[in-house]
């Protein structure tokens, strides 16, 4: 499903695929920040996707993404699989 199709639904697990950049309808790690004002479309899409799973949220990122950046964004308790 797309992010727009899952509004209002919940799932046991969900995998969110992030792109290298935020061109077109793609979202990337660059969109993952704490909003200081009303969130834009990309931030709202990230919220919708991340708030749907009950048990497991897996985030697929481009292979060149540095582990350090993932820890900075999501915290040291995340599990990183390659």
N, CA, C and O atoms as a MOPAC input file, in Angstrom:
PM7 MOZYME 1SCF
protein

 N      0.84100 1    -1.19200 1     0.00000 1
 C      0.00000 1     0.00000 1     0.00000 1
 C      0.87500 1     1.24100 1     0.00000 1
 O      2.05400 1     1.18500 1     0.35300 1
 N      0.30200 1     2.33400 1    -0.38900 1
 C      1.00800 1     3.60200 1    -0.29300 1
 C      0.66100 1     4.25100 1     1.04200 1
 O     -0.26900 1     3.82700 1     1.72700 1
 N      1.41000 1     5.27100 1     1.39700 1
 C      1.14000 1     5.97800 1     2.65200 1
 C     -0.27100 1     6.54800 1     2.64900 1
 O     -0.95400 1     6.52900 1     3.67400 1
 N     -0.70900 1     7.05200 1     1.50400 1
 C     -2.04700 1     7.65200 1     1.43200 1
 C     -3.14700 1     6.61200 1     1.63100 1
 O     -4.23900 1     6.95000 1     2.08700 1
 N     -2.87200 1     5.35300 1     1.29600 1
 C     -3.87600 1     4.30200 1     1.42500 1
 C     -3.99100 1     3.74700 1     2.83800 1
 O     -4.95800 1     3.04400 1     3.13000 1
 N     -3.04100 1     4.03600 1     3.72700 1
 C     -3.07400 1     3.44600 1     5.06300 1
 C     -3.59900 1     4.38700 1     6.13900 1
 O     -3.63300 1     4.01700 1     7.31200 1
 N     -4.00500 1     5.58100 1     5.77000 1
 C     -4.54700 1     6.49800 1     6.78300 1
 C     -5.72500 1     5.84200 1     7.48800 1
 O     -6.64500 1     5.33400 1     6.84700 1
 N     -5.68500 1     5.85900 1     8.80600 1
 C     -6.77200 1     5.29400 1     9.60100 1
 C     -6.65900 1     3.80200 1     9.83700 1
 O     -7.46300 1     3.24500 1    10.58500 1
 N     -5.67700 1     3.12300 1     9.22000 1
 C     -5.51000 1     1.68400 1     9.40100 1
 C     -4.35200 1     1.40300 1    10.34900 1
 O     -3.49600 1     2.25900 1    10.57100 1
 N     -4.33500 1     0.19900 1    10.90300 1
 C     -3.18400 1    -0.24400 1    11.70100 1
 C     -2.74000 1    -1.60900 1    11.17700 1
 O     -3.52100 1    -2.34300 1    10.57100 1
 N     -1.48300 1    -1.92800 1    11.42300 1
 C     -0.90500 1    -3.18000 1    10.96600 1
 C     -0.03500 1    -3.74100 1    12.08100 1
 O      0.42600 1    -2.99200 1    12.94100 1
 N      0.19700 1    -5.05800 1    12.07600 1
 C      1.12900 1    -5.64600 1    13.03700 1
 C      2.53700 1    -5.15400 1    12.76300 1
 O      3.28100 1    -4.84400 1    13.69300 1
 N      2.90900 1    -5.08000 1    11.48700 1
 C      4.23800 1    -4.63500 1    11.09500 1
 C      4.12900 1    -3.78700 1     9.82700 1
 O      3.19100 1    -3.92400 1     9.04300 1
 N      5.10100 1    -2.92300 1     9.65500 1
 C      5.10500 1    -2.05800 1     8.48900 1
 C      6.54500 1    -1.78600 1     8.07800 1
 O      7.41200 1    -1.59900 1     8.93100 1
 N      6.80300 1    -1.76300 1     6.77200 1
 C      8.12400 1    -1.39400 1     6.26600 1
 C      7.96100 1    -0.12500 1     5.44200 1
 O      7.15400 1    -0.06100 1     4.51400 1
 N      8.74400 1     0.87800 1     5.80400 1
 C      8.73800 1     2.17600 1     5.13300 1
 C     10.00400 1     2.28200 1     4.29700 1
 O     11.10700 1     2.17200 1     4.83300 1
 N      9.86300 1     2.49300 1     3.00300 1
 C     11.00200 1     2.64000 1     2.10200 1
 C     11.27800 1     4.12100 1     1.89000 1
 O     10.40000 1     4.86100 1     1.44700 1
 N     12.48400 1     4.55100 1     2.20100 1
 C     12.88100 1     5.93900 1     2.00400 1
 C     13.83000 1     6.03000 1     0.81600 1
 O     14.66900 1     5.15300 1     0.60700 1
 N     13.68600 1     7.10400 1     0.04100 1
 C     14.53000 1     7.29600 1    -1.12500 1
 C     15.79800 1     8.06500 1    -0.80100 1
 O     16.01600 1     8.49000 1     0.33400 1
 N     16.63600 1     8.23600 1    -1.82900 1
 C     17.88100 1     8.99800 1    -1.67200 1
 C     17.60000 1    10.47900 1    -1.48700 1
 O     18.35500 1    11.18200 1    -0.81500 1
 N     16.51100 1    10.95100 1    -2.08400 1
 C     16.16700 1    12.36400 1    -1.97500 1
 C     14.64800 1    12.49300 1    -1.91200 1
 O     13.92500 1    11.49800 1    -1.94900 1
 N     14.18800 1    13.70600 1    -1.81900 1
 C     12.75100 1    13.96500 1    -1.65800 1
 C     12.11900 1    14.49600 1    -2.93800 1
 O     11.19000 1    15.30200 1    -2.88400 1
 N     12.60800 1    14.05500 1    -4.07200 1
 C     12.05700 1    14.52900 1    -5.34300 1
 C     10.72800 1    13.85500 1    -5.62800 1
 O     10.52400 1    12.69000 1    -5.28800 1
 N      9.84000 1    14.58500 1    -6.24400 1
 C      8.52800 1    14.04200 1    -6.57800 1
 C      7.76000 1    13.67900 1    -5.32300 1
 O      7.66800 1    14.47100 1    -4.38600 1
 N      7.21000 1    12.47200 1    -5.31400 1
 C      6.45100 1    12.02100 1    -4.15000 1
 C      7.30000 1    11.19600 1    -3.18800 1
 O      6.78300 1    10.67500 1    -2.19900 1
 N      8.58800 1    11.07200 1    -3.46500 1
 C      9.47500 1    10.31000 1    -2.58700 1
 C      9.73500 1    11.06500 1    -1.29100 1
 O      9.71800 1    12.29600 1    -1.25400 1
 N      9.97400 1    10.30500 1    -0.23500 1
 C     10.41100 1    10.90000 1     1.01800 1
 C     11.76000 1    10.28700 1     1.36300 1
 O     12.05300 1     9.15900 1     0.96800 1
 N     12.57200 1    11.02200 1     2.09200 1
 C     13.91300 1    10.56800 1     2.43700 1
 C     14.20500 1    10.87400 1     3.90000 1
 O     13.37700 1    11.45800 1     4.60000 1
 N     15.38400 1    10.47400 1     4.35200 1
 C     15.78400 1    10.79700 1     5.72300 1
 C     15.85800 1    12.30000 1     5.94300 1
 O     15.71400 1    12.76600 1     7.07300 1
 N     16.07900 1    13.06000 1     4.88800 1
 C     16.12700 1    14.51900 1     5.01200 1
 C     14.79600 1    15.09600 1     5.48300 1
 O     14.75200 1    16.19300 1     6.04100 1
 N     13.71600 1    14.35800 1     5.25900 1
 C     12.39100 1    14.81600 1     5.69000 1
 C     12.11200 1    14.47900 1     7.14900 1
 O     11.15900 1    14.99600 1     7.73200 1
 N     12.93500 1    13.61800 1     7.74400 1
 C     12.71600 1    13.18100 1     9.11400 1
 C     13.38900 1    14.15400 1    10.08000 1
 O     14.57200 1    14.01800 1    10.39200 1
 N     12.63800 1    15.11200 1    10.53600 1
 C     13.09800 1    16.07600 1    11.53700 1
 C     11.92300 1    16.39700 1    12.44500 1
 O     10.76700 1    16.18400 1    12.07700 1
 N     12.21500 1    16.89600 1    13.59900 1
 C     11.14600 1    17.33600 1    14.48200 1
 C     10.64000 1    18.67500 1    13.96100 1
 O     11.40800 1    19.63100 1    13.85400 1
 N      9.36000 1    18.74600 1    13.63900 1
 C      8.84600 1    20.00400 1    13.08000 1
 C      8.84300 1    21.12800 1    14.10900 1
 O      8.51200 1    20.92900 1    15.27800 1
 N      9.21800 1    22.30600 1    13.64100 1
 C      9.16700 1    23.49500 1    14.50000 1
 C      7.90600 1    24.29900 1    14.22700 1
 O      7.56800 1    25.21400 1    14.97800 1
 N      7.22000 1    23.95500 1    13.15900 1
 C      5.95700 1    24.59300 1    12.82100 1
 C      5.04000 1    23.50400 1    12.26900 1
 O      5.34000 1    22.31700 1    12.40000 1
 N      3.94100 1    23.89400 1    11.66300 1
 C      3.02000 1    22.91300 1    11.09000 1
 C      3.76600 1    22.08900 1    10.05100 1
 O      4.37600 1    22.66300 1     9.14900 1
 N      3.73800 1    20.75400 1    10.14800 1
 C      4.53300 1    19.92000 1     9.24500 1
 C      4.06400 1    19.98600 1     7.78900 1
 O      2.87600 1    20.13400 1     7.50500 1
 N      5.03400 1    19.87400 1     6.87800 1
 C      4.70200 1    19.86100 1     5.45500 1
 C      4.21100 1    18.46700 1     5.06600 1
 O      4.12100 1    17.58200 1     5.91600 1
 N      3.89300 1    18.26800 1     3.78600 1
 C      3.35500 1    16.98400 1     3.32900 1
 C      4.28700 1    15.81700 1     3.62100 1
 O      3.82900 1    14.75700 1     4.04800 1
 N      5.59200 1    15.99200 1     3.39900 1
 C      6.53800 1    14.90100 1     3.62900 1
 C      6.54500 1    14.48800 1     5.09200 1
 O      6.53400 1    13.29500 1     5.39500 1
 N      6.56200 1    15.44300 1     5.99400 1
 C      6.57200 1    15.13000 1     7.42700 1
 C      5.25600 1    14.47400 1     7.85700 1
 O      5.25300 1    13.58000 1     8.70400 1
 N      4.15200 1    14.91400 1     7.28000 1
 C      2.86200 1    14.28100 1     7.59900 1
 C      2.82700 1    12.84500 1     7.08900 1
 O      2.27200 1    11.96900 1     7.75200 1
 N      3.41400 1    12.59100 1     5.91700 1
 C      3.45300 1    11.23100 1     5.38100 1
 C      4.30800 1    10.32900 1     6.27400 1
 O      3.94700 1     9.17800 1     6.51800 1
 N      5.43000 1    10.84200 1     6.75700 1
 C      6.27700 1    10.07000 1     7.66100 1
 C      5.51500 1     9.74600 1     8.93800 1
 O      5.57600 1     8.61300 1     9.41800 1
 N      4.80400 1    10.71100 1     9.49400 1
 C      4.01300 1    10.47700 1    10.70700 1
 C      2.96900 1     9.39200 1    10.46600 1
 O      2.82500 1     8.47400 1    11.27300 1
 N      2.24400 1     9.49600 1     9.36000 1
 C      1.20700 1     8.50200 1     9.06400 1
 C      1.82300 1     7.11800 1     8.97000 1
 O      1.30500 1     6.16900 1     9.55900 1
 N      2.92300 1     6.99100 1     8.23700 1
 C      3.55500 1     5.67900 1     8.06900 1
 C      4.07300 1     5.13300 1     9.39500 1
 O      3.87900 1     3.95400 1     9.69300 1
 N      4.72200 1     5.96200 1    10.18400 1
 C      5.33900 1     5.49400 1    11.42300 1
 C      4.33600 1     5.24400 1    12.54300 1
 O      4.66700 1     4.58200 1    13.52600 1
 N      3.13800 1     5.75200 1    12.41300 1
 C      2.15100 1     5.57000 1    13.47900 1
 C      1.18200 1     4.41700 1    13.19800 1
 O      0.25800 1     4.20600 1    13.98400 1
 N      1.35600 1     3.67700 1    12.12500 1
 C      0.43700 1     2.58600 1    11.77200 1
 C      0.77000 1     1.23700 1    12.39000 1
 O     -0.15700 1     0.51000 1    12.74900 1
 N      2.05000 1     0.85200 1    12.54000 1
 C      2.32700 1    -0.50100 1    13.04900 1
 C      2.10500 1    -0.63400 1    14.55000 1
 O      2.38400 1     0.28300 1    15.32300 1
 N      1.59300 1    -1.80800 1    14.94600 1
 C      1.39700 1    -2.09300 1    16.36900 1
 C      2.67200 1    -2.61700 1    17.01800 1
 O      2.96100 1    -2.28500 1    18.16800 1
 N      3.44800 1    -3.44400 1    16.28500 1
 C      4.57500 1    -4.14800 1    16.88500 1
 C      5.93300 1    -3.82900 1    16.27800 1
 O      6.92200 1    -3.73200 1    17.00500 1
 N      6.00100 1    -3.66700 1    14.97100 1
 C      7.30200 1    -3.52800 1    14.31700 1
 C      7.24500 1    -2.48900 1    13.20700 1
 O      6.37300 1    -2.53400 1    12.33800 1
 N      8.18400 1    -1.55700 1    13.24900 1
 C      8.37100 1    -0.59400 1    12.16000 1
 C      9.76500 1    -0.82200 1    11.60700 1
 O     10.75200 1    -0.65800 1    12.32500 1
 N      9.85800 1    -1.19700 1    10.34200 1
 C     11.14400 1    -1.35700 1     9.66200 1
 C     11.26800 1    -0.22200 1     8.65100 1
 O     10.32400 1     0.07700 1     7.91900 1
 N     12.42800 1     0.39600 1     8.61800 1
 C     12.65400 1     1.50700 1     7.69600 1
 C     13.80100 1     1.12400 1     6.77100 1
 O     14.92600 1     0.91100 1     7.22400 1
 N     13.51800 1     1.03600 1     5.48000 1
 C     14.54300 1     0.71900 1     4.49100 1
 C     15.12100 1     2.02600 1     3.97700 1
 O     14.39100 1     2.90700 1     3.52200 1
 N     16.43900 1     2.14300 1     4.05300 1
 C     17.12600 1     3.36500 1     3.62600 1
 C     18.13000 1     3.00300 1     2.53300 1
 O     18.52100 1     1.84200 1     2.42300 1
 N     18.55100 1     3.97300 1     1.72800 1
 C     19.55700 1     3.69000 1     0.70100 1
 C     20.82800 1     3.09900 1     1.31700 1
 O     21.18300 1     3.44700 1     2.44400 1
 N     21.50700 1     2.22100 1     0.60100 1
 C     22.67200 1     1.51100 1     1.13800 1
 C     23.80500 1     2.44000 1     1.54400 1
 O     24.59100 1     2.09700 1     2.42700 1
 N     23.90700 1     3.60300 1     0.92300 1
 C     25.00600 1     4.51100 1     1.26700 1
 C     24.74800 1     5.34100 1     2.52700 1
 O     25.58000 1     6.16600 1     2.90400 1
 N     23.61400 1     5.13000 1     3.17400 1
 C     23.30400 1     5.85400 1     4.40300 1
 C     24.24500 1     5.40700 1     5.52100 1
 O     24.39000 1     4.21000 1     5.77000 1
 N     24.87200 1     6.35200 1     6.18200 1
 C     25.80700 1     6.04000 1     7.26200 1
 C     25.05400 1     5.64500 1     8.53300 1
 O     24.03400 1     6.24300 1     8.87600 1
 N     25.57000 1     4.63600 1     9.21800 1
 C     24.95600 1     4.18000 1    10.47500 1
 C     24.89000 1     5.31600 1    11.48800 1
 O     23.92900 1     5.41900 1    12.25000 1
 N     25.90800 1     6.16200 1    11.49600 1
 C     25.95400 1     7.28700 1    12.43900 1
 C     24.72900 1     8.18700 1    12.27800 1
 O     24.16000 1     8.64700 1    13.26800 1
 N     24.32200 1     8.43900 1    11.02300 1
 C     23.15500 1     9.29000 1    10.76600 1
 C     21.88800 1     8.62400 1    11.29100 1
 O     21.02000 1     9.29500 1    11.84900 1
 N     21.77600 1     7.30200 1    11.11500 1
 C     20.59700 1     6.59400 1    11.60500 1
 C     20.49800 1     6.66000 1    13.12300 1
 O     19.40900 1     6.84400 1    13.66700 1
 N     21.62200 1     6.51300 1    13.80400 1
 C     21.64100 1     6.58700 1    15.26600 1
 C     21.29000 1     7.99800 1    15.72300 1
 O     20.57700 1     8.17000 1    16.71100 1
 N     21.78800 1     9.01000 1    15.00900 1
 C     21.45700 1    10.40000 1    15.36000 1
 C     19.95700 1    10.65400 1    15.24100 1
 O     19.37300 1    11.33300 1    16.08500 1
 N     19.33200 1    10.11100 1    14.19400 1
 C     17.90800 1    10.35900 1    13.95600 1
 C     16.98700 1     9.51200 1    14.83300 1
 O     15.97500 1    10.00700 1    15.33100 1
 N     17.33200 1     8.24300 1    15.02300 1
 C     16.40400 1     7.31400 1    15.66000 1
 C     16.83900 1     6.85300 1    17.03800 1
 O     16.05900 1     6.18700 1    17.71900 1
 N     18.04400 1     7.17500 1    17.48400 1
 C     18.50700 1     6.77700 1    18.80500 1
 C     19.38600 1     5.53700 1    18.75400 1
 O     19.39200 1     4.80400 1    17.76500 1
 N     20.11500 1     5.31600 1    19.81600 1
 C     21.10500 1     4.23100 1    19.86000 1
 C     20.47300 1     2.85500 1    20.03600 1
 O     21.15500 1     1.84600 1    19.85800 1
 N     19.20200 1     2.78800 1    20.37900 1
 C     18.56100 1     1.49800 1    20.63200 1
 C     17.96300 1     0.85700 1    19.38300 1
 O     17.28400 1    -0.16500 1    19.48300 1
 N     18.20400 1     1.44300 1    18.20600 1
 C     17.66700 1     0.84300 1    16.99100 1
 C     18.50400 1    -0.35900 1    16.58600 1
 O     19.67100 1    -0.46600 1    16.96300 1
 N     17.92000 1    -1.24500 1    15.83200 1
 C     18.65600 1    -2.39500 1    15.28300 1
 C     18.88200 1    -2.11400 1    13.80800 1
 O     17.93900 1    -1.81800 1    13.07500 1
 N     20.13300 1    -2.20600 1    13.37500 1
 C     20.48100 1    -1.93400 1    11.97700 1
 C     20.88300 1    -3.25800 1    11.32400 1
 O     21.81000 1    -3.92800 1    11.77900 1
 N     20.18000 1    -3.62300 1    10.25800 1
 C     20.47500 1    -4.83500 1     9.49300 1
 C     20.93100 1    -4.43400 1     8.10800 1
 O     20.36700 1    -3.53000 1     7.49200 1
 N     21.95800 1    -5.11300 1     7.62300 1
 C     22.45200 1    -4.81000 1     6.28700 1
 C     22.16400 1    -5.96800 1     5.35700 1
 O     22.50400 1    -5.90900 1     4.17500 1

